[in-house]
Amino acid sequence: MTPHRRRLGLRIRPPFGALLVAFLATAAPGGAQALERLSYEVASREAHLRAAVERASALRAAEREGRTSPRELVAAALLDYRRITEALYAEGHYSVVVSIQIDGREAADIPLTAPLARIDTIAVRVDPGPPFRFGASTLAPLPPGHGLPEAIAPGRPARSGAVREAVREAVEAWREAGHAKARPARDRVLADHAARRLDVTVEIEPGPRVRFGRLRQMTPSAVRSERIEAIAGLPEGEVFSPATARRVADRLRRSGAFATVALGEAETLSPGDRMDMLLSVVDERPRRLGFGAELSSFEGLELSGYWLHRNLFGGAERLRLDGRLGGIGGQSGGLDQSLTARLDVPAVYGPDTRGFVHAGGERREEPDFTSLGVSVGAGLGRDFTENLSAEAGIALSWTRATDALGTRSYPMAMLPAQLTWDGRDKRLDATRGHFLALGAMPFITLDDGTAGLRATLDARGYQRLGDEDGATVLAGRLQAGTLAGVALADARPDLLFHSGGGGTVRGQPYQSLGVDLGGGATTGGLSFLALSLEARVPLGERFGAVAFVDAGHVGSTALPGSSGNWHAGAGIGLRYHTAFAPIRLDIAAPVAGTTGQGLQIYLGIGQSF
């Protein structure tokens, strides 16, 4: 007896066009009417098959959205014959029988040109049939080093999605090998119903090995074309690589000059199998103004703002002015004021290296010292990967400071550098990933030749407990710092370390932990450690609760943790999630140490870290 074999169309290639019934449903007039009953009967004990049927059903979606006019329901029913069948193909069932009864009549027999006056009941009955497994599977040719994907190997469950994914992986493997125009050329899928087997044959057409051609700009921009090409860094003449193409687009996005960047591929190849890349950009607004505010019961109100000018000279340069006024109405010493300016120029030494210059002035009135300083500097930054970047430069500064040891001036030269790894999923409200910043700043005091090194560490980790967006998040932070090569009495006060306040230990007053000099005088320390742990629990769609504990240590020697004292704080908080970032309210109290008492309140934008 010849087994019953049937050729199936599994949409190896993307479908085109629209379904007529979908158009008729959206164009149909008439108000919504009550549908008394919509039922589903699936001839299987497998719960996941019933779930797949209802998930795919356009009728269920129409009921949920209140689209229950007769024409809309009939159109949804006609869609469901195909949608339910394809959903069960995806589960490996290819002998599917679907019946949809509308008030006792099969939906397929109801003409769209003669709509019903009303619909009371709809019964969807589905027989998935037996599960199929893959039989003979052929996917060829494949690039060297790639074999038949395990998901479509003989004997595996014959899910239609596995075929599409295997084809996608094969095409992508050829593209990664430089064959940019690889595509599925021919396919044949046969269902052997007697043997419950699916035979799959897909032929891949790799096409030639392609090299990058020119970068062709398809849309106008205020950024000069030669600067766009320099920032993009398209390696013309090199073998095509999807990863390289993504890096080209990412460089343009990181420049900050463009609101939208789209990089496409030319359909036809140029002589020599070269492929031009088609660039479409939409410029960002050239100027932007921003403001921020933070409030603490001890530190008072801090106001900040910035003015940003993009594409300053037509080469995607970016000028940013920042101002800050802190300590308003607080108990932390007085008003802190700062004004800084920074100009960034992308692609100064290759597409991944940017240059910058900066200048600024600052006045600080802290619990242990006051200072007035100015600085200028310049440097280079480089993006090594999507997550890894570095900056290094040279700076000159002059600071006049007064503390418990007297008033002194510090003319200094510095070589600040920082290495940053940012693997967080979101910068202002991370739920997964890690962040690590390592800073090092060798310096020399120009009047007496005193040299030293200030180094810092900021490490953060985030873990979401579950796959859902609303799952609880555990967050942790470790901070460390050291000031080496200089005595405590000779160190510039604003280079020393303190603990306490919103950035270190909540519940303890701002900069309340330092080094005791005796006689009621304190100063900052030569070393610093801080630990923070948070549990962030969602409370519905917009709100969230936080429980946290922080601890900090300041030492009189350069080795963190070797001398000095600890203090700690703990508390709870509330978060209100906006489209931009969560609004943060924290209430904390001291739990260890002798530097504070009573509650501290913090209000700001974004998570605490």
N, C-alpha and C positions, 0 to 999 in steps of 0.2 A: 504493500500500500504506500502510495506516495505521500510523504508528510505535507501538511498544509503550511506553505511558506507565503509570507506577505511582505512586500516592500513597504517600508515606513519612511516618511519624511520627518526627520528629527531636527530640521533647521540648523544644519552645520554652519550655513552661512546666514548672516543677519537677514530677517524678513523686511520687506518694504511694502508700502501702501497702508491703507487703513481699512478696517472692516466696515461694510455697509451698515450692518445692524448697529454699530456703535454710533454712526452718524445719525441714523434714524432715531435712536434713543435720545441723543442730545438735542435733536431738532424737534422732537415731538412736543406738541402743546398739551395742556391739560394739567390740572392740579393733582396733588398727591391724594390717594384714597387709601382707606384702611385695608391692609392685607391681614386676614384673620389668622392664617396659619401657613408657615413655611417649614417643611420637614425634610429631613435627609435620612435615607436608609442606605447603608453601605454593607454589602454582603461580605463582611470580613470581620474577624475578631481583632484585627490589628488596629489599635486606637490611632496610630499615626496616619493610617490611610484615611480614616474619617476626618482627621484634622486637616490633612492635605486637601481633601475635597472641599471642605467648608472654607479653607483659606483661599482657595482658587476661585470660589464661586462668586460670579458677578451678582447673582440674586441675593446672596447674603450681604454683600456690600451695599446693594440698593436698599435692602430693608434697614440696614444700620444707619444709612444716611437719609432715610425718609423719602426715597424716590420710588413711590409705589403706585404711580399712575399705570393703567393697563399697558399702554404702549411701552413705557419704560421697563416694566416687568417682562413683557414678551421679548423685547430686545435683549435684556439681560439673560433670559433663559436660552435664547439662541446662541449667545456668546458662551454659555456654560457648557454646551456640548463639547466644544473644542477645548475650553480652559480646563475642565475637569479631566478630559482625556489626556491632555499634555501634563497635568499635574501627576497623574498616575503613571505615565511614561517615566516621569522623573523619579518615581519610586520603584521602577523596574517591572511594571505590569503593562502588558501589551495586548491583552485580550479584553479590553475594556468595553463594557456595554453601559450606556447612559440613557436613562429614560426620565423625562421631565413632564409631569402631568399637571396641566393648568385647569383646575376645575374639571378633571376627568379627561381632558383632551391632551394629546401629545403636542408639546410646544412647537415641534418642527412642522406640524400640520396646520398651524394657525397662520393664515396669510397676514403679512404686515400691512397690506393695503386695506384690510377690513378689520380694524382693531376691535377688541372686546369692549363692552360697555363697563364691565367691572370684573375684578378677580378676587375670589375669596380664599382659595387654598391652592398651594403649589406643593407637589410632592416630588422630590428628587430621589430617584432610585439608581444606585450604581453597583454594578458587579465588576470589581477590579480584575477578576480572573486570577490565574496562578502567577506567582513571581517568575520572571525569566532570569537566566544567567547568560553571561557572554560565552559564545562559542569561539569561532574563528575570528580573531581580531587582527586587522592589518592597518597600520598607520605608517606610511612610507612615502618618500625617503625621510630619514631623520639625520640630523647632523652628527658628526663623529662624537662618540661619548654619550649618546642618548639612546636609550632603549624604549621598548613599548611601555607606556605608563602602567603601573600596577593596577590602577583602578579599572582598566578595561581588559585585563588579562583573562584568559579562559577560566571559567568557573566563578568569576566574581559577579555580584549582583549587577544586572544589566540596567543601571539607571541612565536615563538619557543625558542627564547633566554631566555624567562622567565622560561621555563621548565628546560633548562640546568642550569640556575642560581639557581633555587630552589633545584635541585639535588645537585649542588655544595655546597650550604649552608647547606643542610642536612648532607652531608658527613663530611663537616668541623665541624659542631656542634658535631657529634659523635667523631671526632678526638680530639676536645677540651675537650671532656669528658673522654679522655684516650683511645678511641678505634681507635688505629692508623691504623688498616687495614680495616676500614669501606669502603664500596664501593657499587655502584648500582648493584644489582644482576640481576633483571629482569625488563623490561619495556614494556608497551603496550600503543600505541597512536593511537586512532581511530578518524577519521574525519567523522562526520555525515553531508554530504553535503546538505541534505534536510533541516536539522535544523540549518545548519551553526554553528555547535558546535564541539568542540574538547574535547574528553574524554582522560584523562591521568591517567595511573596507573604505578607507579614506586615503586619497592620493594628495600629497603636498607638492606644490610647485614652488621650489625655493627661489627661483630667479637668480640673477647674477649677484656677485658680491659687489656691494655698492660702497662708494666713497662719498664723503660730504662734499657738496658743491658750495655755491655762494649762499650767503644770507640775504634773502630778498625781503625788503620791508614793504608790506602790503598796505599799511595805513600811515597817515602823516603823524608826526610828533614834533613837539617843541625841542626835544633833545636832538642834537645834530647826529646825522646818520653815521659819521665816522666814530662818534662816541658810543653809539648803540652797538656798533660792530666790535669796538674795543671791550666794552663791558660784557657782551655776549661771549666773546672768545670762541666762536665756532671754528674748529680745527679743519679748515678747508683742505681737502686732499687725503685726510685720514679715513680709515675704514669706518663705516657707519656703526654707531652703537646707540641703542635706546638710552642707556644711562648717560652718555655724553650729551645727547639731545636734551634730556631732563636737566642736566647741570647748566646748559646754556640758558634755558628758560628761568631756572632758579636764580642765576646771577642777575638777570634783568629784574626779577621781582625784588631781590634783596637790595637793589640800588635805591628803592623807595620812590623812584621817579614815575612809576607806572601803576595805575589802578588795576589794569588787566594785561596779562601777557599770554598770548596763544602762539605756539610754535607748531606748524604743520609741515607736511612733507609734500613736495611736488609730485604730481601723479606720474609724470613721464621723466625718464632719466636723460641727462645730457650726454654728449659724447664722452667715452671713457667710463661709462657707468657711474657718472656722478649725479648726485641728487641734491638739488637746491632745497633749502629750508625756508619756509614761508612764515614770516613774522608779522603778527598783528598786535598792536599795542594801543592802549588807551591811557593817556597821561593822567597822573594824579593832579589834583588842584595844586597850584604852585605854592600857596601859602596856607598855613594852618595855625590856629591858636588853641591852646589847651590850658586847663586849670585843674588843680587838685587840692584836697584838704584832708587833714588828719587831726583828730582831737583826742587828747589824753587828759585825765583828771589831774595829773601831776605836771606833765610837760606843757600843757595848754594847747592852743590851736596852732597848727602849722599850715600855712598857705603856700602853694607853689603854682607856677605857671610857666609856659614856654611859648615861643613864637618860632615857627619853622618855615624856611623858604627852600622849596625844592627847585632843582634845576637853575641854580643861581646864575650861572654864566652860559647856559645852554649845553653843558656837558654832564648833566645829572648830578652836579655838585649840590650839597645840602648844608645850609647854614641853620644852626639852632641856637637860640638864646634861651637860657633858663634862669629863673629867679625864684628865690625862696625866702620866706619870712617865718621864723619859728619862735616858739616860746611865748606866744601872745597869751597873756593872762595866766601863765604857768608859774610853777615854783622851782624851775630848773636853772635859775641863774639870771636870766634876762633874755633879750631879743637876739636871735641868731639871724644873720642876713647873708645872702650870697647872690652873686650874679656871674654867670659864666657864658662863654660863647665858644662854639666849636664848628669848624668847617670840615666836612668830609668830602673827599674826591675819590670816586671809584676808579678801578682799573688804572692805577698809576704805574705799576710794574707787573703787567700781566692782568688777566681778567679777574683773578682771585685776590689781588692785593690792592688795598685802598690806602690812601694817605689822609692824614688829618693834622690840623693845627688847632690849638685851643688857648684860651686866656680867661682869667677870672679873678675875682676878688671875694673875700669872705671875712665876716666879722662874727665871732662866736663868744657868747657869754654863758659859759657852762658852770656847773656847781663848783668845780675845782680850779677853773682858770678862765681867763679871757684872752682872746687873740685877734689880731688883725693881720691879714696876709693877702698877697697877690701872687699869681703864677702865670707863666706862659710855657708852652711846650709844643712839640710836634712828634709825629710817629707814623708807624705803618701798622695796618691790620691785615690779617689773612684768614680766609675761610678755607680750611683744609678739606672738610666734608660738610654735609648738611648739618651735622651736629657739633663739629669741632672747629673752633676758631681761636685766634690769638692776636694780641696787640702788644707792641713794644714801642717805646719812644724815649725822648729826652725832655727834661723839664727844668726850668729855673724858677725858684720861688724866694720870696722874702716874707718873713713872719715876725711880728713882735708880739710876745706873749707875757702874761703876768699870772703867776700862781703862788703857792705857798713858799716857793724858793726865791721869789723875786721877779723882776722884769728883765727880759733878755730879748735880743734880736737874733734871728737865724737866717742868714743868706745861704741857700742850699742849691746844689745841683743833684738831680735825681734821674734814674733810669727805670721808670716804671714799666712792668710787663705783666700780662695776665693771660692765662690759658683757660679756656672755657669749653666744657662739654655740656650741651643742653639737649637732653633726650626726653623732655617733658612733652606730654600731649597737648597741654595748654599752659601758656606762660602765667596767666593771672589766676587760674583755677585748675591746677594740675590734678589729675586722678591716677596717672600712671607715669612711670619713667624715673629718670634720675637727672640731677643737675650737679655739676662740679665746677668750681672756680678756684684756681690757684693763682695767687698774686705774689709778686716779688718786686721789691723796690730798693736796689742799692742806692745809697746817697752819701754825699760828703758836704760838710759844713764849710763854706768857702772862707770864713774868717780865721778858723783855727785848724782846719784840716781833719776834724773828727769825721770818721767814716763808719757806716753801719748798714744794716739790712733790715727792712721791715717785710715780713712775709705773712700771708693770710690764706686761710682755707675756708671754703663754704661748700658743704656737701649736703644734698637733699635727696630724699627718696620718697616715692609715692606708690602705694599698692591699693588697687580697688578690689574689694572682697566680693567678687562676682563679676559676671559679664554684662550686667545691666547698667545703663547710664546712672540709675538712681541708687547704686550700691554704696555701702559705707566705704570710706577711704581712710587708710592709715597713712600718716605722713610723719617723717622724721627729718631732723636737721642737726648737723654738727658744724660748729664754727670753731676756728682756732686761729691764733695769731701770736707772733713773736717779734720783738724788737731787739736785735742782736748787735753787738759791737759798740754800744754806747752805754754809759752809766745812767742810772735812773735820774740823777740830779742834773745831768747834761742833756737829757733828751728833750726834744721839742714837745711841749705838752699835748698838742693835737695829734701826735703820732703814738702816744701811749694808749693803753686799752682800759676801758671801763665796762661794767656790766650793770644791767638794770634798765627796764623800759621796754617799749614795744618791739624793738629790734633784737633784743637779747633775752631778758627774763621778765615776762609779764607778771604783775603782782608786786614787783619791787620797784621803788622809785627810780627815775631816770638817772643813770650813771651813779648810782648810790654805792656801788662796790668798787673800791680802788685799793691803793696801798696807804696804810696808816703811817704818817710821818711823826706822830706824837703831838701832843699839845692841841688836839682837835683838828689838825691839818691833814689833808689827804691829797693824793695825786694819783694819776693813772699808773697802770702796771706795765711791766715789760713783756708779759705773756697773758694769754686769754684763752679760755675754753667756754663753750656754751653748748648745751644739749636741749632739744625741743622735741616733744612727741605730741601728736594730735590724732584724735579720732573724729572724723567728719561724717555725721549721720544725716541723711536727707529726711526732711519733714514735708513730704508732698513735692509738688513741682517747683515751687519758688523758694521755699524756706529750707534751712538746714541748721542743725545744732552741732556744736563743737565742744569737746572736752580736751583739755591740754594740761601739760606740766612742762615747765622750763627750769633749767638749772644753769648757773654761770660761775666761773672761777676767774679771779685775777691774781697774778703772781708778781712778786718783786724781782724775780730772775727771768732770764730769757727762755728757760725751758718750761713749756706749759705744764701745769699740774704739779710742779716740784715744790712750790712754796705758795703762800697766800691763803685765801679763804674762798669758801663756796657760799652761795645763797640760792634759793629756789622759790618758785611761785607756781600756783596752779589755779585753774578756773574753768569757766564755761563760756560759751559764746553763741551768738545767733548770726546766721548768714541769710541775706536776701539776694537771690540770684537775679541779675539783670542781663540784658543781651550783651553788655560789654564785660562786666566783671561783677563778682559778688560784693555787696556792701557788708562790711564787717563790724560787729559789735562784740567786744570781749570784756568780761568782768573777771578780775583775778585778785588773789590775795597772797601774801607771803606764806610759805610753808616751812622754810628753813633759812637760817642766817639771822643777822641782827641789824639789817640795813633798812627795814621798813615795817610798817604796820598798817592795817586797814585795807580797804578795797581800792583797786585801781581800775579805771574804766578807759577803754580804747575804742575809737570809732574811726573807720577808714574804708578805703576801696581796695578790693583784692584780698586774697587770703593772706595770712600773716607771713607765710613763706611758700 
